[in-house]
Amino acid sequence: MNRTTKTLLARVLPPAIVLVAALALLDVSIRLAGIRSYVLPRPIDVLRAMHHDAPELLTSLGWTALAAGCGFAASTLFGALVAIALSASLLVRRALYPYTVFFQTVPIVAVAPLLVLWLSTGLERVAVCAFIVSVFPVIANTLTGLLSTDPALTDLFRLYGARPLARLWKLRLPSSLPSLFTGLRVAGGLAVIGTVVAEILVGDTGDRAGLGVRVYAEIKYGHTDRAFAAVLLASLLGLAFFGVVNLASHLALRRWHASERLSRHSIALGPARRRGAENREAAKGAKEDAKKKNTERQGRQGAKNAKQRIFLLGVLGSLAALAQIFVLPCRNRENCERPSLCTNFPILLRVCLRALRGFAVIRVAARCQARRVTAPRGRYWRDTG
């Protein structure tokens, strides 16, 4: 068994086992409780109805998928653009962000009848309802990702003179992709829910009827198994949206983001290899932390050594000045009452000034060495070199 097969089984087998066990338990519970089929049909009856009405259900699924896809695409584009505009200025964000919450709080049941007056076709009305329901998660999550960009990277781009558009395209948008895909995962399911609810309220009937219209009609006529079949297809449509977003997230983030790398390895590998991968990641992080601590410790030790060298050189300079005072002979030794300080005072003053100048140069050099930068070549270097 190759690695691709193992990966596929690791992804598909656990949820498939849970689904089969849940359906079997539900079927047994319905039969033991004696529940009639028009109240709660058995899973096998739902599958039979789905097979029997497959052409009509697939047609309705197509119209529902079209409306949900249009609303989801519009919410993705509009939400991302609004988030970019809100992240550009604090004043704009404070002025306009509270109004974006209306997309989340507006009752779609109350707005949908108004769309009948404003829009002509049922597809447009349903798509607008899907857009209203699903746009706020995209705005909120994308805005959070844009505002969570690493400040150090932002300062680095500013330091190199990057323009705002370049910072947006090369730094802020890539950094916000994980949050954007999180919002899209939520918005995909909400778009399907908004589409089905809007189809029940203002959707077209006849050949262009969606799954919402079919659910309402089948329940009205007592065909509960067919209604459950339509609901099951709507749920599968939401799962398809979620899978498309997950695939796009994997393709966009697999090479650089930690979440996709960890999920890919943890799902594809077995338990032992997964623990090995986690241990390698932990060892890598510990190695980086140890390297960082070692660098900091070396910097502190270098600063300490530099201070010690400054102190020793200061002591040596003071000893040299004292030697100039007491060792140099006086020019008028016979007539001088204080031979150590008489005519040697100009020499002493010059020596002290040169010692202080040399001490300043040594201190600058020691500080530069402690900071690991190149020492500046100022006038002290020219004077003493």
Secondary structure in CASP SS format (residue, H / E / C, confidence):
PFRMAT SS
TARGET T0000
AUTHOR 0000-0000-0000
METHOD secondary structure of the structure
MODEL  1
M C 1.00
N C 1.00
R H 1.00
T H 1.00
T H 1.00
K H 1.00
T H 1.00
L H 1.00
L H 1.00
A H 1.00
R H 1.00
V H 1.00
L H 1.00
P H 1.00
P H 1.00
A H 1.00
I H 1.00
V H 1.00
L H 1.00
V H 1.00
A H 1.00
A H 1.00
L H 1.00
A H 1.00
L H 1.00
L H 1.00
D H 1.00
V H 1.00
S H 1.00
I H 1.00
R H 1.00
L H 1.00
A H 1.00
G C 1.00
I C 1.00
R C 1.00
S C 1.00
Y C 1.00
V C 1.00
L C 1.00
P C 1.00
R C 1.00
P H 1.00
I H 1.00
D H 1.00
V H 1.00
L H 1.00
R H 1.00
A H 1.00
M H 1.00
H H 1.00
H H 1.00
D C 1.00
A H 1.00
P H 1.00
E H 1.00
L H 1.00
L H 1.00
T H 1.00
S H 1.00
L H 1.00
G H 1.00
W H 1.00
T H 1.00
A H 1.00
L H 1.00
A H 1.00
A H 1.00
G H 1.00
C H 1.00
G H 1.00
F H 1.00
A H 1.00
A H 1.00
S H 1.00
T H 1.00
L H 1.00
F H 1.00
G H 1.00
A H 1.00
L H 1.00
V H 1.00
A H 1.00
I H 1.00
A H 1.00
L H 1.00
S H 1.00
A H 1.00
S C 1.00
L H 1.00
L H 1.00
V H 1.00
R H 1.00
R H 1.00
A H 1.00
L H 1.00
Y H 1.00
P H 1.00
Y H 1.00
T H 1.00
V C 1.00
F H 1.00
F H 1.00
Q H 1.00
T H 1.00
V C 1.00
P C 1.00
I H 1.00
V H 1.00
A H 1.00
V H 1.00
A H 1.00
P H 1.00
L H 1.00
L H 1.00
V H 1.00
L H 1.00
W H 1.00
L C 1.00
S C 1.00
T C 1.00
G H 1.00
L H 1.00
E H 1.00
R H 1.00
V H 1.00
A H 1.00
V H 1.00
C H 1.00
A H 1.00
F H 1.00
I H 1.00
V H 1.00
S H 1.00
V H 1.00
F H 1.00
P H 1.00
V H 1.00
I H 1.00
A H 1.00
N H 1.00
T H 1.00
L H 1.00
T H 1.00
G H 1.00
L H 1.00
L H 1.00
S C 1.00
T C 1.00
D C 1.00
P H 1.00
A H 1.00
L H 1.00
T H 1.00
D H 1.00
L H 1.00
F H 1.00
R H 1.00
L H 1.00
Y C 1.00
G C 1.00
A C 1.00
R C 1.00
P H 1.00
L H 1.00
A H 1.00
R H 1.00
L H 1.00
W H 1.00
K H 1.00
L H 1.00
R H 1.00
L H 1.00
P H 1.00
S H 1.00
S H 1.00
L H 1.00
P H 1.00
S H 1.00
L H 1.00
F H 1.00
T H 1.00
G H 1.00
L H 1.00
R H 1.00
V H 1.00
A H 1.00
G H 1.00
G H 1.00
L H 1.00
A H 1.00
V H 1.00
I H 1.00
G H 1.00
T H 1.00
V H 1.00
V H 1.00
A H 1.00
E H 1.00
I H 1.00
L H 1.00
V H 1.00
G C 1.00
D C 1.00
T C 1.00
G H 1.00
D H 1.00
R H 1.00
A C 1.00
G C 1.00
L H 1.00
G H 1.00
V H 1.00
R H 1.00
V H 1.00
Y H 1.00
A H 1.00
E H 1.00
I H 1.00
K H 1.00
Y C 1.00
G C 1.00
H C 1.00
T H 1.00
D H 1.00
R H 1.00
A H 1.00
F H 1.00
A H 1.00
A H 1.00
V H 1.00
L H 1.00
L H 1.00
A H 1.00
S H 1.00
L H 1.00
L H 1.00
G H 1.00
L H 1.00
A H 1.00
F H 1.00
F H 1.00
G H 1.00
V H 1.00
V H 1.00
N H 1.00
L H 1.00
A H 1.00
S H 1.00
H H 1.00
L H 1.00
A H 1.00
L H 1.00
R C 1.00
R C 1.00
W C 1.00
H C 1.00
A H 1.00
S H 1.00
E H 1.00
R H 1.00
L H 1.00
S H 1.00
R H 1.00
H H 1.00
S H 1.00
I H 1.00
A H 1.00
L C 1.00
G C 1.00
P H 1.00
A H 1.00
R H 1.00
R H 1.00
R H 1.00
G H 1.00
A H 1.00
E H 1.00
N H 1.00
R H 1.00
E H 1.00
A H 1.00
A H 1.00
K H 1.00
G H 1.00
A H 1.00
K H 1.00
E H 1.00
D H 1.00
A H 1.00
K H 1.00
K H 1.00
K H 1.00
N H 1.00
T H 1.00
E H 1.00
R H 1.00
Q H 1.00
G H 1.00
R H 1.00
Q H 1.00
G H 1.00
A H 1.00
K H 1.00
N H 1.00
A H 1.00
K H 1.00
Q H 1.00
R H 1.00
I H 1.00
F H 1.00
L H 1.00
L H 1.00
G H 1.00
V H 1.00
L H 1.00
G H 1.00
S H 1.00
L H 1.00
A H 1.00
A H 1.00
L H 1.00
A H 1.00
Q H 1.00
I H 1.00
F H 1.00
V H 1.00
L C 1.00
P C 1.00
C C 1.00
R C 1.00
N C 1.00
R C 1.00
E C 1.00
N C 1.00
C C 1.00
E C 1.00
R C 1.00
P C 1.00
S C 1.00
L C 1.00
C C 1.00
T C 1.00
N C 1.00
F H 1.00
P H 1.00
I H 1.00
L H 1.00
L H 1.00
R H 1.00
V H 1.00
C H 1.00
L H 1.00
R H 1.00
A H 1.00
L H 1.00
R H 1.00
G H 1.00
F H 1.00
A H 1.00
V H 1.00
I H 1.00
R H 1.00
V H 1.00
A H 1.00
A H 1.00
R H 1.00
C H 1.00
Q H 1.00
A H 1.00
R H 1.00
R C 1.00
V C 1.00
T C 1.00
A C 1.00
P C 1.00
R C 1.00
G C 1.00
R H 1.00
Y H 1.00
W H 1.00
R H 1.00
D H 1.00
T H 1.00
G C 1.00
END
